[in-house]
Structures are given as structure tokens and as C-alpha cells.
Amino acid sequence: MVIGNVYRKYFKNKLFLKMILFFSIIAIVTIITFSYLMFLSLSEAAVQRQMNVQKRAVESVSSYISGKYESVQNMMRDVYRDSELANNTSFFMEHPYEEYVRFRLDKFYNDIGSTTDAVQFFRNKMEDDPDIRSLMLYSADQQHLYVYNQHKQFKIISTNAARSFIPDVMYLEEEAQVSIPNVWVRKTINLPDEPMYSLRVPVNNKQSLRNIGQLLVYFDGERIRESLANYREDLKGTIVVLSADGNVLFDSSNTLYGQKYPYAEQLNSIYDTGVIGGDMTVTKLTQSQGGFTVLSAVPKEEIAATYEGIRNSIIMIALMGILVAIVVPSLFIGNFAKRTYNIIRFMRKVKKGDLKARIADSREDELGQISKSFNDMLDELNLYIDRVLKAEIKQKHTELAALEARVNPHFLYNTLEVIRMRAISQGAGDVAEMIYSLSVLFKSYVQQKSNYTLKDELEACQLYLELFRIRYRDKFAYTIHCNKSFESIPIFKMSLQPIIENYILHGMRLDRNDNHIEISVESRGEDCIVQVRDNGKGIHPDRLEQIILGLSRPQENAESFGLRSIHERLGLLFGERYGLKIESEEGRGTTLTVRFPRQGEGAIQHV
């Protein structure tokens, strides 16, 4: 119902509005559809780029931990490859440390030289890798724990089953997997409760292949963060490393270490990429050898943030496209509508009896031809009327002379005052000042005064300058010097204001803060001299010559209308010695001198 009323009121009988509405609807639907499709494509590409970053970060962490896993495996491979070192290591773990020392001394003397020391070998391995927090060898036969800490200290800790849980722990955890350091082992060797992950490898006697203990290495968990350094700027969400049983070995947000991962069971159903927890996008990589899993978990909000900028840009472009698609056809069609309504308006004038009306449209398109044909028809009609009813038409024109509609100036003054008070109430003092100056300036131009004096003209100039002083704030200043004895000198309106306007439009330098114009009035004999000086751009010598020539030959120059008007009126009213004189230096400023006689009151009435 409402749409029907709007259509009947605004569109039913208006062809051009229908055309604008039709084209606008098509343009808006097209732009919105295209923008939506483009957003889908670009957002999907942005999400894919982000997921590639997450995947590379996961691969980097997995590669780092796999490297540590391989380094521990290689420790034992190096032991097994060196027969002498393998024998020394087996003896070291199967006998008390004192016997191992004697064994080494005996071999030293018998072999006449040093042999590979198992204790020193593992100490060297730890020193080679700064990421190792602790390296331990557990002897199953002796139930001793041989510990190397990061301070290069070597300790032997007795872990008898009657007094310690260590033997049970070592028996239960013999798989060579990445896991969280056992709490009993950490307490036994006095390691602080900091993020770490452990790797254990069984140690066998090379000759009998009997398991004689384990090699246990604790790595600093915070060093994993360094493998993410290349992705820190673009990385979203958190990177998590899980052990085979779902415990958190590393968490980039430092909130879940040592805990059971909340979505561990959901991860089992995800092969590579998926969603857990309802809104968490996961990229997963499982390392089968080490038994650990590295995953990237990104909340939906952070994924959306990757294409938020694209969305905003597309919205802005779409809005601008809609604006252009509506405005340009509207202007184009509006121009035709204006011309059409102009033809209709003149036809209505003719209908009311104004046979002198003519359509001013010189274009050669269809509307221009209609206008020309209409004008030709009126010319022929007027010729006929002149021949047949000339006297009657003249009498009718005399009786039906049109009255000019005038706008009551008081309505404009009151409206400006209302706007000014509104600006004051809103705290816009500078706007209020400008409106006040404009209102007073308008009054001075509109109101007719029988005696218009130099004081009136200077006040009008001051109001005009005040507008631009408020407009340009600290960039512009002005001064007016006039003795009170000169204020009553009669002068015609707009004798100084065009000079000031020329400076504002052409001379002011907006890149400077010291723009200044000065108006000074002095007496020279029977004449009054007004000088307007500024420090603006000045006038190029060639251009100055053209302006001066235009003042002396106004019929040959259509430019500088304001200056020519002042100069011409002064010359016609008072004689050739009165008028304008222009002096200017490019880049330094301009000085205009206005000379007129000191007449008495009433000397320039009606000029």
C-alpha cells in the first residue's frame, strides 16, 4: 500500500524518474551480485593463504622436533657403530661406577693409550646441543640414574626400587616416543617445572642384545617457539604439540602445557584439516616415528579477520560504484529532463499569452530540433498577430504586464540569524562569526542608501575580509587605516571590494602563514588616495602589462572586469586623472592605488 502511494505520488506521471529508478535498480542489483561473488572468491583465496601459512608453521615445528628425535637416535647409533665405545658403554651401565673407572684405567695401561670414555661421549653430545636441558642414562642392572645437567655437571643418583619409583617408570615407558617428562624423574633430578619434552631410547648390550637400560633426553620446550620465528607476523591462533596419549608438549599460548588436550578425541577423526569445537579450524600433522602430533588451531573469528580488509574494501568499492552508477545516469537523464521541462515551461508561458517567449537551446539533437521548431512557430504567429491585431495586442500587453517577484530581504536576514544562533548553541563560534559577517555584508549591498560613504565601503571590505580571516585562521590577517575625517567622503558602492576579492582569489599564498593585506587612506591636496597593499604572489610583468592595457582600452579586453569597472566609473564620473594605478612585483606582492576627489555629501547620488 505504501509503495503504491509512493509510486503514484512521485513516479506515475514522471517518465524520467521512472528511467532513473529503473537503471538504478539494475545497477544496484548488478553491482551487489558482482561484489558478493568477488568477495566469495577473494575471501576463499585469503583463507587458503592463511591456512598455507598455518600448514608451513606446523611443518616447521614438526621438522624441528623430528630433528631432535633423529639426534637422540643418532647418539645410540654412534655408540653401536664404535665397538670400543659400545663395550665401554655396556660395562659402564652393567657395573658400578668405581669398577668402570678401574676398567678404564686397566685398558689405558694395557692398550698403552686412552680409549673412548662413555661418560665423556654423552657429555660432549649434550654440549653440542644447547636445546638439551638434561641427559640421563638409566642402568637397569645397577638401578642408577646417571645425570648430565645443562651446567655440564655429572651426577650418579641411586634409584633402588625399594626407595624410588624410577625403576617402575623406566619399565613402563620404554617406547622411543616424544612425551612429557615424568614427574618422578623431574623431582629426582631437581628440574624446574618448565615446558620440556622428553625422548627415550633403549640401550642394549651390542654383543648379547640384552636391554641394559635407557637413554633419556629432556629438551627445552620454549626452543620450539624459535622455529616459528619466520611465521610470527602472519600466524593466527595457536600451535600445539601433542604426545601420542594426547598430552600437550608445547602450546604457543602458554595455557595448556602438561594438560590433556580438550579436543584430543575429535582430532582422531581428522586426517589433515578439519573443524573441532564447533568453530576451531585445525591443520594437523602426525609424526609416526616420534608418535607426536603438531596442530594449528585457529578460531573462526581470526579466520574471518583475514578477509575483513577485503570485505571492507569491496563494500567501499561497491558503494562508490553504486553511487557513480546512480549519479552519472541521473545527471545525464536529469539534463534531458531539465531541457524537456524547460520546453514545457515555455509552452505554458505561450499558453498564458507570452508570445515573446523563446527556448534558448542551440543543440542539434531531438530536443534542440523541437525547441527550434517551437521558436519558428512563435515567430510566424507573431508576424500574423502584428499584421492583424497589433493595436489590440499592445493594449493587452500594457494591461497584463508581469509583476516581478521579490524575495523579502528580511526573511533572509532572519533565516541567517536563526542559523547563527544555532551555530552558537552548538559551540561553532567561528561559523556564527562568518554567518554574522555574511548577513551584515549582504545588508550593506542590498539596502539602498542615499549617501554611501567611504566608511560604508571600508566596513563592507572589513566584513568581507573577516569572512576569509575566519576561513583561513592563522594564515591570513588584514589591517585598515583610515582617519575619521575621511569616513564621510562619498563614494559609490563596490569601489574597493573587487580589489580585495582579486587578492583573495589570485594573490593569496595558502602555503604561507603570513598572508597580509593592508588598506590605508590618505589625503593629497583635493584628492583622496586609497592604497591596497598585499604580500601575495604578485603579477608577472607580461600579465601586469596586459591588465594595465585593459584598463586604458576596456573595449579591447574582456578580462579583469572588476578592476575595469572601478577605473571606468571613476574616469567617467570625475575625469581622466582619477582611477586605478597598479604596481606589482612577482613573488613580493601588489599595490593598487585608487584616486578620487574629496567631494561633499550628495555628490555621487544615483551613480
ZAGU-480761 format. One record per residue (C-alpha): residue number from 1; residue in one letter; z, x, y. Coordinates in steps of 0.2 Angstrom, whole numbers, plus 2048, in hexadecimal, padded with zeros to 3 digits. Each point is the difference from the previous one (the first is absolute). Layout:
N
    k  r    Z    X    Y
  NUM  A    Z    X    Y
...
end
This chain:
607
    k  r    Z    X    Y
    1  M  800  800  800
    2  V  805  80E  80C
    3  I  7F0  80A  7FC
    4  G  7F5  7F1  803
    5  N  808  7FD  811
    6  V  7FD  812  804
    7  Y  7EE  7FF  7FB
    8  R  7FC  7F1  809
    9  K  809  806  810
   10  Y  7F9  812  801
   11  F  7F1  802  7F4
   12  K  7F7  7EF  7FD
   13  N  7F5  800  80F
   14  K  800  813  803
   15  L  7F2  809  7F7
   16  F  804  811  805
   17  L  812  7FF  7FB
   18  K  7FB  7FA  7EF
   19  M  7F4  80F  7FF
   20  I  80E  80C  805
   21  L  80C  7F7  7F4
   22  F  7F4  801  7F2
   23  F  7FC  813  802
   24  S  812  804  802
   25  I  805  7F8  7F0
   26  I  7F2  809  7F7
   27  A  805  810  808
   28  I  812  7FE  7FC
   29  V  7FE  7FB  7EE
   30  T  7F3  80F  7FD
   31  I  80B  80D  808
   32  I  810  7FA  7F7
   33  T  7F7  800  7EF
   34  F  7F9  811  803
   35  S  810  807  806
   36  Y  80A  7F9  7F1
   37  L  7F3  808  7F4
   38  M  801  810  809
   39  F  813  800  800
   40  L  800  7FD  7EE
   41  S  7F4  80F  7FD
   42  L  809  80C  80C
   43  S  811  7FB  7FA
   44  E  7FC  803  7EE
   45  A  7F8  811  804
   46  A  810  804  80A
   47  V  80B  7FB  7F2
   48  Q  7F6  80A  7F3
   49  R  801  80F  80B
   50  Q  813  7FE  801
   51  M  801  7FE  7ED
   52  N  7F6  810  7FE
   53  V  80C  809  80B
   54  Q  80E  7F9  7F5
   55  K  7F7  805  7F0
   56  R  7FD  812  807
   57  A  813  801  804
   58  V  805  7FB  7EF
   59  E  7F4  80C  7F8
   60  S  807  80E  80B
   61  V  812  7FC  7FB
   62  S  7FB  7FE  7ED
   63  S  7F7  811  801
   64  Y  80F  808  808
   65  I  80C  7FA  7F3
   66  S  7F3  804  7F2
   67  G  7FF  812  806
   68  K  813  801  7FF
   69  Y  7FF  7F9  7EE
   70  E  7F3  80D  7FB
   71  S  80A  80E  808
   72  V  80F  7FC  7F5
   73  Q  7F5  7FF  7F1
   74  N  7F8  810  804
   75  M  811  809  801
   76  M  803  7FC  7ED
   77  R  7EE  805  7FC
   78  D  802  811  809
   79  V  810  802  7F5
   80  Y  7F7  7FC  7F0
   81  R  7F1  80B  804
   82  D  80B  80F  802
   83  S  807  804  7EF
   84  E  80D  80B  806
   85  L  806  7F4  80E
   86  A  800  7F2  7F3
   87  N  80B  80A  7F4
   88  N  80C  804  80F
   89  T  800  7EE  806
   90  S  804  7FA  7EE
   91  F  80E  80D  7FE
   92  F  807  7FC  811
   93  M  801  7ED  7FC
   94  E  806  802  7EE
   95  H  80E  80D  803
   96  P  80E  802  80D
   97  Y  7FC  809  810
   98  E  80A  80F  7FC
   99  E  7F6  803  7F0
  100  Y  7F0  7FD  809
  101  V  805  80E  80C
  102  R  804  80C  7F2
  103  F  7F0  7FB  7F7
  104  R  7F6  805  810
  105  L  809  810  802
  106  D  7FC  805  7ED
  107  K  7EE  7FC  803
  108  F  800  80A  810
  109  Y  806  80F  7F7
  110  N  7F6  7FE  7F0
  111  D  7F0  7FC  809
  112  I  803  80E  80D
  113  G  7FC  7F4  80E
  114  S  804  7EF  807
  115  T  7FB  7F0  7F8
  116  T  7FC  7EF  808
  117  D  811  7F8  805
  118  A  800  7ED  7FD
  119  V  80D  7FD  80E
  120  Q  7F6  80A  80D
  121  F  7F0  7F7  7FA
  122  F  807  7EE  805
  123  R  808  807  80F
  124  N  7EF  806  806
  125  K  7F8  7EF  7FC
  126  M  80C  7F8  80B
  127  E  7FE  80C  80E
  128  D  7ED  7FD  7FF
  129  D  802  7ED  804
  130  P  80A  7FC  80F
  131  D  7FF  7ED  7FB
  132  I  80C  803  7F1
  133  R  812  7FB  804
  134  S  807  806  7EF
  135  L  7FA  807  7F0
  136  M  80A  7FE  7F0
  137  L  7FF  806  7EE
  138  Y  80A  7F6  7F3
  139  S  805  809  7F0
  140  A  802  7F3  7F2
  141  D  808  80D  7F5
  142  Q  80D  807  80C
  143  Q  801  7EF  80A
  144  H  7FF  80B  810
  145  L  7F7  7FB  810
  146  Y  7F8  80F  809
  147  V  7FD  7FC  812
  148  Y  7F6  807  80E
  149  N  803  7F9  811
  150  Q  7F5  802  810
  151  H  80B  80E  806
  152  K  7FA  80B  7F1
  153  Q  811  7FE  7F8
  154  F  801  800  7ED
  155  K  80E  7F7  7F7
  156  I  805  7FC  7EE
  157  I  809  7EF  7FE
  158  S  808  7FB  7F0
  159  T  7FB  7EF  7FB
  160  N  80A  7FD  7EF
  161  A  7FD  7EF  7FA
  162  A  813  7FD  7FF
  163  R  802  803  813
  164  S  7EF  7FB  807
  165  F  7F2  7F3  7FF
  166  I  7F2  80D  802
  167  P  7FC  802  7EE
  168  D  7FE  7ED  7FE
  169  V  7F5  800  80F
  170  M  7F5  80E  7FA
  171  Y  7FF  7F8  7EF
  172  L  7FA  7EF  807
  173  E  7F4  807  80D
  174  E  7F5  80C  7F7
  175  E  7EF  7F9  806
  176  A  7F6  80B  80C
  177  Q  7FF  7F2  80E
  178  V  804  7FF  812
  179  S  810  7F7  803
  180  I  80F  7FE  80B
  181  P  80D  80F  7FE
  182  N  80E  7FB  7F4
  183  V  810  7FC  80A
  184  W  80B  80A  7F3
  185  V  7F5  80F  802
  186  R  800  7FF  813
  187  K  813  7FF  800
  188  T  802  80E  7F4
  189  I  7F6  80C  80A
  190  N  806  7F9  811
  191  L  7EF  7FA  807
  192  P  801  7F5  810
  193  D  7FB  7EE  7FE
  194  E  7EF  803  808
  195  P  7EE  7F9  7FB
  196  M  7FA  80B  7F1
  197  Y  7F6  7FE  7F1
  198  S  802  809  7EF
  199  L  7F4  807  7F3
  200  R  806  806  7EF
  201  V  7F7  809  7F2
  202  P  807  804  7EF
  203  V  802  812  7FB
  204  N  7FC  805  7EF
  205  N  802  810  7F6
  206  K  7EE  807  7FE
  207  Q  803  806  7EF
  208  S  809  7F2  7F8
  209  L  7FA  7F2  80B
  210  R  812  7F9  801
  211  N  805  7F8  810
  212  I  80E  80B  808
  213  G  802  7F8  810
  214  Q  7F7  7F9  810
  215  L  7F9  807  810
  216  L  806  7F4  80F
  217  V  7F9  802  811
  218  Y  805  7F6  810
  219  F  7F4  7FE  80E
  220  D  803  7FB  812
  221  G  7FA  7EE  802
  222  E  7FE  802  813
  223  R  7F2  80D  7FD
  224  I  7F6  7F2  7FA
  225  R  7FF  7F9  812
  226  E  7F7  810  805
  227  S  7F1  7FB  7F5
  228  L  7FE  7F1  80B
  229  A  7FE  80A  810
  230  N  7ED  7FE  801
  231  Y  802  7ED  7FF
  232  R  80F  7FD  80B
  233  E  7F7  7F9  80F
  234  D  7F6  7F3  7F6
  235  L  80C  7FC  7F2
  236  K  807  7EF  7FE
  237  G  80F  7F9  7F6
  238  T  809  80B  7F4
  239  I  7FC  80D  7F3
  240  V  80B  7FE  7F0
  241  V  801  80C  7F1
  242  L  807  7F7  7F0
  243  S  806  808  7F0
  244  A  7FA  7F9  7EF
  245  D  810  7F4  800
  246  G  7FC  7F9  811
  247  N  80D  80A  80A
  248  V  7FB  806  812
  249  L  7FE  813  801
  250  F  7F9  800  811
  251  D  7FF  7F3  80E
  252  S  7F8  804  811
  253  S  80B  7F3  808
  254  N  810  809  7F9
  255  T  807  7EF  7FA
  256  L  7FD  7FE  7EE
  257  Y  803  812  7F8
  258  G  80A  7FF  7F0
  259  Q  7FE  7EE  7FE
  260  K  7F6  7F5  7F5
  261  Y  7F0  7FB  808
  262  P  801  7ED  804
  263  Y  7EE  7FC  7FA
  264  A  800  80C  7F1
  265  E  7FB  7F3  7F4
  266  Q  7F2  7F9  80B
  267  L  7F9  811  801
  268  N  7FC  800  7ED
  269  S  7F3  7F2  803
  270  I  7F7  80A  80D
  271  Y  7F3  80C  7FB
  272  D  7FB  808  811
  273  T  802  7F5  80F
  274  G  809  7EF  801
  275  V  80D  7F5  809
  276  I  813  800  7FC
  277  G  80E  7F7  808
  278  G  7F4  7F3  807
  279  D  7FA  80A  80F
  280  M  801  812  7FB
  281  T  7EF  809  7FC
  282  V  802  80E  7F4
  283  T  7F5  80F  7FB
  284  K  807  808  7F0
  285  L  7FC  810  7F7
  286  T  809  804  7EF
  287  Q  801  812  7FA
  288  S  801  7FF  7ED
  289  Q  805  812  7FD
  290  G  80F  800  80B
  291  G  804  7ED  7FD
  292  F  802  7FD  813
  293  T  7F7  7F3  80B
  294  V  7FB  802  813
  295  L  7FD  7F0  809
  296  S  7FC  7FB  812
  297  A  808  7EF  805
  298  V  7FA  7F9  811
  299  P  807  7EF  807
  300  K  7F3  7F3  804
  301  E  805  801  813
  302  E  7FB  813  800
  303  I  7F0  7FD  7F8
  304  A  7FC  7F3  80D
  305  A  804  80C  80D
  306  T  7F2  80B  7FB
  307  Y  7F3  7F3  806
  308  E  80A  7F9  80E
  309  G  7F7  80A  80D
  310  I  7EF  7FB  7F8
  311  R  806  7EE  801
  312  N  805  801  812
  313  S  7F0  809  805
  314  I  7F5  7F3  7F7
  315  I  80A  7F2  808
  316  M  7FD  808  811
  317  I  7ED  803  7FD
  318  A  7FF  7EE  7F9
  319  L  808  7F9  810
  320  M  7F5  80A  80B
  321  G  7F1  7FB  7F6
  322  I  805  7EE  801
  323  L  803  802  813
  324  V  7EE  808  803
  325  A  7F8  7F3  7F4
  326  I  807  7F2  80A
  327  V  7FF  807  812
  328  V  7EF  807  7FF
  329  P  7F7  7F0  7FA
  330  S  80B  7F6  80B
  331  L  7FB  80A  80F
  332  F  7EE  7FF  7FB
  333  I  800  7ED  7FC
  334  G  80C  7FE  80F
  335  N  7F2  807  80B
  336  F  7F4  7F4  7FA
  337  A  80D  7F2  802
  338  K  803  805  812
  339  R  7ED  800  804
  340  T  7FE  7EF  7F7
  341  Y  80F  7F8  809
  342  N  7F9  808  810
  343  I  7F0  7F6  7FD
  344  I  80A  7F0  7FD
  345  R  80A  803  80F
  346  F  7F1  801  80B
  347  M  7F8  7F1  7F8
  348  R  810  7F6  804
  349  K  7FE  807  812
  350  V  7EE  7F9  801
  351  K  806  7F0  7F8
  352  K  80D  7FE  80E
  353  G  7F2  803  80D
  354  D  800  813  804
  355  L  7ED  803  7FE
  356  K  803  811  808
  357  A  809  807  7F1
  358  R  7F7  80E  7F7
  359  I  805  809  7EF
  360  A  801  813  803
  361  D  7FA  806  7EF
  362  S  7F2  80C  800
  363  R  800  804  7ED
  364  E  7F0  7FD  7F6
  365  D  809  7F8  7F1
  366  E  800  7ED  7FB
  367  L  80F  7FC  80C
  368  G  7F7  80A  80E
  369  Q  7F0  7F6  7FD
  370  I  80A  7F0  801
  371  S  808  806  810
  372  K  7EF  804  808
  373  S  7F8  7F0  7FB
  374  F  80F  7F6  807
  375  N  7FE  80A  811
  376  D  7ED  7FD  800
  377  M  803  7ED  7FD
  378  L  80D  7FF  80F
  379  D  7F3  809  80B
  380  E  7F3  7F4  7FC
  381  L  80D  7F1  803
  382  N  805  807  811
  383  L  7EE  802  805
  384  Y  7FD  7ED  7FC
  385  I  810  7FB  809
  386  D  7FC  80A  80F
  387  R  7EF  7F7  801
  388  V  806  7EE  7FD
  389  L  813  7FE  805
  390  K  804  80F  80B
  391  A  809  7F7  80E
  392  E  80A  7F6  7F3
  393  I  805  810  7F6
  394  K  806  809  810
  395  Q  80A  7F1  805
  396  K  808  800  7EE
  397  H  803  812  801
  398  T  809  7FE  810
  399  E  80B  7F2  7F9
  400  L  804  809  7F0
  401  A  804  811  805
  402  A  80B  808  7F3
  403  L  812  805  805
  404  E  806  811  7FB
  405  A  80F  801  7F5
  406  R  80D  80B  806
  407  V  80F  807  7F7
  408  N  810  7FE  809
  409  P  806  812  804
  410  H  812  7FA  7FF
  411  F  7FE  7FB  7EE
  412  L  7FB  812  7FD
  413  Y  80E  807  80A
  414  N  80D  7F5  7F7
  415  T  7F8  805  7EF
  416  L  801  813  804
  417  E  812  7FD  806
  418  V  805  7F7  7EF
  419  I  7F8  80F  7F7
  420  R  80A  80C  80A
  421  M  810  7F8  7FD
  422  R  7FC  7FF  7EE
  423  A  7FD  813  800
  424  I  811  803  809
  425  S  809  7F5  7F4
  426  Q  7F8  80B  7F1
  427  G  805  810  808
  428  A  7EE  805  805
  429  G  804  805  812
  430  D  7F0  80A  802
  431  V  7F6  7F1  7FB
  432  A  809  7F5  80C
  433  E  7FD  80D  80E
  434  M  7ED  800  7FC
  435  I  7FF  7ED  800
  436  Y  809  7FF  810
  437  S  7F5  80D  808
  438  L  7F0  7F7  7F9
  439  S  806  7EF  807
  440  V  804  807  811
  441  L  7EF  809  800
  442  F  7F7  7F1  7FB
  443  K  808  7F6  80E
  444  S  7FB  80D  80D
  445  Y  7EE  7FE  7FB
  446  V  7FF  7ED  7FE
  447  Q  80A  7FB  80F
  448  Q  7F7  7FF  810
  449  K  808  808  80F
  450  S  7FA  7FE  812
  451  N  805  812  804
  452  Y  7FF  80D  7F2
  453  T  808  810  805
  454  L  801  812  7F9
  455  K  811  7FC  7FA
  456  D  7F9  7F2  7F5
  457  E  7F3  80C  7F9
  458  L  80D  80E  7FD
  459  E  80B  7F3  7F7
  460  A  7F2  7FA  7F5
  461  C  7FC  813  7FC
  462  Q  812  803  7FC
  463  L  800  7F1  7F4
  464  Y  7F1  806  7F8
  465  L  807  812  7FE
  466  E  810  7F9  7FA
  467  L  7F7  7F8  7F1
  468  F  7F9  810  7FB
  469  R  810  80A  803
  470  I  809  7F5  7F4
  471  R  7F1  801  7F4
  472  Y  7FF  813  800
  473  R  813  803  803
  474  D  804  812  802
  475  K  7ED  805  801
  476  F  7FD  7F8  811
  477  A  808  7FF  811
  478  Y  7FA  7FB  812
  479  T  806  802  812
  480  I  7FC  7F5  80F
  481  H  803  807  812
  482  C  7FE  7F4  80E
  483  N  808  7FF  811
  484  K  807  7EE  804
  485  S  7F5  801  810
  486  F  7F0  7FF  7F6
  487  E  805  7F2  7F4
  488  S  7FA  7F2  80C
  489  I  7EF  808  802
  490  P  7F3  7F2  7FA
  491  I  7F5  805  7F1
  492  F  7F5  7F6  7F4
  493  K  805  7FD  7EE
  494  M  7FC  80D  7F2
  495  S  7FD  80E  80C
  496  L  80B  80C  7F7
  497  Q  803  7F9  7EE
  498  P  7EE  804  7F9
  499  I  804  813  805
  500  I  810  7FF  7F6
  501  E  7F7  7F7  7F2
  502  N  7F3  80E  7FF
  503  Y  80D  80D  7FE
  504  I  809  7F6  7F2
  505  L  7F0  7FD  7F7
  506  H  7F7  811  802
  507  G  80C  80D  807
  508  M  810  7FF  7F7
  509  R  804  80D  7F2
  510  L  809  7F7  7F2
  511  D  804  811  7F8
  512  R  80B  805  80F
  513  N  811  7FA  806
  514  D  7FE  805  812
  515  N  7F2  7F3  805
  516  H  803  7FC  813
  517  I  7F8  7F6  80D
  518  E  805  800  812
  519  I  7FC  7F4  80E
  520  S  803  805  812
  521  V  7FC  7F8  811
  522  E  7FF  809  810
  523  S  7F9  7FD  812
  524  R  7F2  80A  808
  525  G  7FC  7FA  811
  526  E  7FB  7EE  7FF
  527  D  7FC  801  7EE
  528  C  80B  7FD  7F1
  529  I  7FE  80D  7F1
  530  V  805  7FB  7EE
  531  Q  7FF  80F  7F4
  532  V  801  7FD  7ED
  533  R  803  810  7F7
  534  D  802  803  7ED
  535  N  801  80F  7F4
  536  G  7F5  7F9  7F3
  537  K  7F0  805  7F8
  538  G  7F6  802  810
  539  I  7ED  7FD  801
  540  H  7F2  80B  7FB
  541  P  7F6  807  80F
  542  D  7F0  7F7  7FA
  543  R  809  7F0  7FD
  544  L  809  801  811
  545  E  7EF  803  808
  546  Q  7F9  7F0  7F8
  547  I  80F  7F6  806
  548  I  7FF  806  812
  549  L  7ED  7FC  800
  550  G  804  7EF  7F9
  551  L  80C  7FC  80E
  552  S  7F2  804  80D
  553  R  7F2  7F8  7F7
  554  P  808  7F1  7F7
  555  Q  7F0  7F7  7FD
  556  E  7FA  80F  7F5
  557  N  810  801  7F5
  558  A  808  7F2  7F6
  559  E  80F  80B  7FA
  560  S  811  802  809
  561  F  800  7EE  806
  562  G  812  800  805
  563  L  7FF  810  80B
  564  R  7EF  7FA  807
  565  S  807  7EF  805
  566  I  80F  808  80A
  567  H  7F4  80C  809
  568  E  7F3  7F3  803
  569  R  80C  7F3  807
  570  L  809  80D  80B
  571  G  7EF  806  807
  572  L  7F9  7EE  803
  573  L  810  7FA  808
  574  F  805  80F  80B
  575  G  7F1  80C  801
  576  E  7F9  80F  7F7
  577  R  80E  80C  804
  578  Y  80C  7F5  7F5
  579  G  800  800  7ED
  580  L  804  80B  7F1
  581  K  800  813  7FF
  582  I  801  808  7EE
  583  E  806  812  7FC
  584  S  803  806  7EE
  585  E  802  80F  7F6
  586  E  7FD  7FF  7EE
  587  G  810  803  7F6
  588  R  80B  800  810
  589  G  7FF  7EE  806
  590  T  7F8  7F5  80D
  591  T  803  7FA  812
  592  L  7F9  7F0  808
  593  T  802  7FD  813
  594  V  7FE  7EF  807
  595  R  7FD  7FF  812
  596  F  802  7EF  80A
  597  P  804  7FC  812
  598  R  812  7FB  805
  599  Q  7FB  7EE  805
  600  G  80C  7F2  807
  601  E  806  7F1  7F6
  602  G  7F2  7F4  7FB
  603  A  7F2  80C  802
  604  I  7FA  7FF  7EE
  605  Q  802  7EE  7FD
  606  H  7F4  7F8  7F3
  607  V  7F8  810  7FC
end
